[in-house]
Amino acid sequence: MCSSTAEQASYTRPVLGSNPSTSTNMKKNNQNSLAIFENFKIRRHYDEKAEMWYFSVIDIIAVLIEQTDFKKAKSYWTTLKNRLKQEGSQLVTKCDQLKMQSADGKFYMTDVANVETILRLIQTVPSKKAEPIKLWLAKVGYERMQEMADPEKALNRSREYWQKQGRSEKWIQQRMMGQETRNKLTDYWQEHEVKEGEEFAILTNIIHEEWSDLSVKAHKNLKGLKTQNLRDHMSEEELIFTALAELSTRRIAETDETKGLEENKIPAKKGGRIAKDARVALEQKTGKSIITDENFLPENKSKKELR
């Protein structure tokens, strides 16, 4: 049964990579990804065995009521859920729960439902977005089959999205290369007894804090971000140093053959420190800080264009 424990929507591992031939990594990454409907981000998970998408119910509700405030969307879903229970509807019992990433980088149990259940839920919410999102859900299913057959389509979709957001080609290339580096690191963790979810988040934060002197949360606060993905709002330099820190971490972990969370904290700190030393050296030469408060939020686009 669905519960109301879903947390603020954020970003799960995207479907990206710098090399279209890396189909194995692409298939893994596609299992947990973020979908975009108009200006709304919708968390989703693909169950390979069942060959079925599961979507965050609250994220879908937010689209239907055109509500960007997560708490208000959550409140609407809680009220709707209670009403459906009182009416004896079976829709609520058809929901499941999965761990999805929240704004604080941690993973929480989140109400999810497959496409069939989502379509029935849509009918319970008066909304002008009902028909558009139904068409979108059908398209998502078709695109998933395309991406499994040809991972390059997912790469092209990501590139097109960033181009529409006004990113430069240089930034897009660095973002995609950085994601491939990230994917190789998390693949190592997954294969060496590090649990996906909270333990991934712990190690990621150690690396980030080591190289930047800021936690992931503090860096997001500096940029004025809430539910947005930090990497999508990094400058080219920030992306490069993040990638250097994660590449160094993986290489050290592979050399030391570390396993589990505690052992992998050591290469995380060492890898982050390598990137920090490089950052400090560059800052001393240029007299400019690598860490920036700039972002790609729409209201700031006219004032700040990162290149």
Number of C-alpha atoms within 10 A of each C-alpha: 11 20 16 14 13 23 22 22 22 23 23 23 19 18 26 28 28 18 14 16 12 13 17 9 18 25 16 15 20 23 17 22 18 17 17 12 13 10 9 15 20 22 27 25 22 19 13 12 6 7 10 14 21 23 26 24 28 28 25 23 22 22 22 20 17 15 16 14 10 17 14 14 22 22 13 16 21 17 10 17 19 12 12 16 13 9 9 10 12 12 17 20 11 15 19 19 19 18 17 27 26 21 18 16 22 17 22 18 18 26 26 29 25 19 18 12 18 22 16 11 20 19 11 11 15 10 14 12 14 19 14 12 18 15 10 15 19 11 11 16 14 11 15 19 12 14 19 15 12 15 25 21 16 22 19 12 15 17 19 14 12 16 14 8 13 14 19 14 13 10 20 21 16 18 25 20 19 23 22 22 21 23 22 16 22 22 16 19 23 15 12 17 13 22 15 13 16 16 17 19 18 16 23 23 19 22 31 26 21 22 26 22 16 17 17 20 16 13 20 23 13 15 18 13 19 16 17 16 16 19 16 16 19 25 22 20 17 17 22 17 23 25 22 22 30 29 21 24 27 26 15 18 24 15 10 13 13 21 18 15 17 11 14 22 20 19 25 26 21 20 26 30 22 18 26 23 13 15 20 17 12 14 14 11 9 10 10 11 12 16 19 14 14 18 23 21 16 10 9 11 14 9 10 13 14 16 13
